[in-house]
């Protein structure tokens, strides 16, 4: 559903957008968050959207507070 390179690109985009707040988010946690959130979403997402959707759009979809609150 989401490749490692895509997760790395999303993690880098989050760090660029949110600076210090997203600094500690690694690609693995971003990937897990996105896949889990997409699976639990009431509105089914196109399974390719996480992988091929516009990077800015996917970054905007990510709830940073929920991502930061994830336990690892």
C-alpha positions in Angstrom: 0.0 0.0 0.0 3.0 2.3 0.6 6.6 1.7 -0.4 9.6 2.6 1.8 10.8 5.3 -0.6 7.3 7.0 -0.5 7.3 6.8 3.3 10.8 8.4 3.3 9.6 11.2 1.0 6.5 11.8 3.3 8.7 11.9 6.4 11.0 14.4 4.8 8.1 16.5 3.7 6.6 16.5 7.2 10.0 17.6 8.6 10.2 20.4 6.1 6.6 21.6 6.8 6.6 21.2 10.5 10.3 21.6 11.3 11.0 20.5 14.9 7.6 19.1 15.6 8.0 16.3 13.1 11.8 15.9 13.5 11.6 12.6 15.3 9.1 11.0 12.9 10.9 8.3 11.0 9.7 6.8 7.7 8.5 3.6 9.4 6.2 5.4 11.8 4.9 7.6 9.0 4.2 4.5 6.9 2.4 2.6 9.8 0.3 5.7 10.6 -0.8 6.3 7.0 -1.7 2.6 6.3 -3.5 2.2 9.7 -5.4 5.5 9.3 -6.4 4.7 5.7 -7.7 1.2 6.7 -9.8 2.7 9.5 -11.1 5.6 7.4 -14.9 5.6 6.9 -14.4 6.8 3.4 -12.4 4.2 1.6 -9.3 5.6 0.0 -8.1 4.6 -3.4 -5.4 2.1 -2.4 -2.9 3.8 -4.8 -3.5 7.3 -3.4 -1.0 7.0 -0.6 1.6 5.8 -3.0 0.9 8.0 -6.0 -1.2 11.0 -4.8 0.4 14.4 -4.7 2.9 14.6 -1.9 1.5 17.9 -0.5 -2.0 16.5 -0.5 -1.0 13.3 1.4 1.1 15.5 3.9 -2.0 17.7 4.4 -4.1 14.6 5.1 -1.8 13.4 7.9 -3.0 14.6 11.3 0.3 15.6 12.9 -1.0 15.5 16.4 -2.2 11.9 16.0 1.1 10.9 14.4 3.1 12.5 17.2 0.9 10.7 19.8 1.6 7.3 18.3 3.4 4.9 20.6 6.3 2.8 19.3 
